[in-house]
Amino acid sequence: MADQKRKQHVSRATRTRKKIQSVSTDRPRLSVFRSSKNISAQIIDDSVGKTVASASSLEKDFGKGSDKDAAAKVGKVLADRAVKAGVKNVVFDRGGYMYHGRVKALADAAREAGLNF
């Protein structure tokens, strides 16, 4: 059962990334990883293959990492770091996760902090 769910998740993530690559090649990708206890995100420039900015609830300043408040903090910190690095326009890669809850909270906070997607 768990193996089947993992295959479905990988399939959704791959499908999402293929759509993103076909739509936009000039903007970096905001990739989200969500686990049961933490959430992390990074902005990746796929043309060069480098991470421009990243943030995670595992960093010292964050408390509990498994709720919407922590996801919003991660989104805000990530957006601040990206703007300092000169990136404002990105493509959102939800990574196969449904767009609600913590993933949505992270995306909304990143938008409010200055990222456009």
C-alpha positions in Angstrom: 0.0 0.0 0.0 2.7 2.5 1.0 4.7 1.6 -2.2 1.6 2.4 -4.4 1.1 5.8 -2.6 4.8 6.6 -3.2 4.6 5.8 -6.9 1.5 8.0 -7.2 3.2 10.9 -5.4 6.3 10.6 -7.7 4.0 10.5 -10.7 2.2 13.7 -9.6 5.5 15.5 -8.9 6.9 14.5 -12.3 3.8 15.6 -14.1 3.9 18.9 -12.4 7.6 19.5 -13.2 7.1 18.6 -16.9 4.3 21.2 -17.1 6.4 23.8 -15.5 9.4 23.2 -17.8 7.2 23.4 -20.9 5.6 26.7 -19.8 8.5 28.7 -18.4 12.2 28.4 -19.0 13.3 31.9 -18.1 12.0 32.0 -14.5 13.4 30.0 -11.5 11.3 27.4 -9.8 10.0 27.6 -6.2 10.0 24.0 -5.1 8.3 22.9 -1.9 9.0 19.8 0.2 6.6 18.9 2.9 7.0 16.1 5.5 4.9 15.2 8.4 7.0 17.3 10.8 8.6 20.0 8.7 8.4 22.0 5.5 11.1 23.5 3.3 11.3 25.4 0.1 13.9 26.5 -2.3 14.2 28.6 -5.4 16.1 26.8 -8.1 17.5 28.2 -11.4 17.1 25.1 -13.6 19.1 26.7 -16.5 22.2 26.7 -14.3 21.2 24.0 -11.9 21.8 26.1 -8.7 19.7 27.0 -5.7 19.2 30.8 -5.5 17.6 30.9 -2.0 16.2 28.4 0.5 14.4 28.3 3.8 13.2 25.5 6.1 11.4 25.0 9.3 14.4 23.1 10.6 16.3 26.4 11.0 16.9 27.7 14.5 14.4 30.6 14.4 11.4 28.4 13.7 9.6 26.6 16.4 7.2 23.7 15.6 7.5 23.0 11.9 4.3 21.1 11.2 1.6 23.8 11.2 0.4 26.6 8.9 2.1 29.3 10.9 5.5 27.7 10.4 4.8 27.3 6.7 3.9 31.0 6.4 7.2 31.9 8.2 9.2 29.8 5.8 7.4 31.4 2.8 8.2 34.9 4.2 11.8 34.2 4.9 12.3 32.5 1.5 10.8 35.5 -0.3 12.9 37.9 1.6 16.1 35.9 0.7 15.0 35.7 -2.9 14.4 39.4 -3.3 17.8 40.1 -1.8 19.3 37.7 -4.4 17.5 39.6 -7.1 14.7 37.2 -7.9 11.1 38.4 -8.0 9.3 36.2 -10.6 9.2 32.5 -10.1 7.2 29.4 -11.1 5.5 27.6 -8.2 6.3 23.9 -8.0 4.0 22.2 -5.4 6.0 19.0 -5.9 3.0 16.6 -6.1 1.3 17.9 -2.9 -2.2 19.2 -3.0 -2.5 23.0 -3.0 -4.1 23.5 0.4 -3.0 23.7 4.0 0.7 24.2 4.6 1.6 24.4 0.9 -1.0 27.1 0.3 0.1 29.0 3.5 3.7 29.0 2.3 2.7 30.2 -1.2 0.5 33.0 0.2 3.2 34.3 2.5 5.7 34.3 -0.3 3.4 36.3 -2.5 2.8 38.8 0.3 6.5 39.2 0.9 7.2 40.1 -2.7 7.4 37.1 -5.0 5.3 37.0 -8.2 3.8 33.7 -9.4 
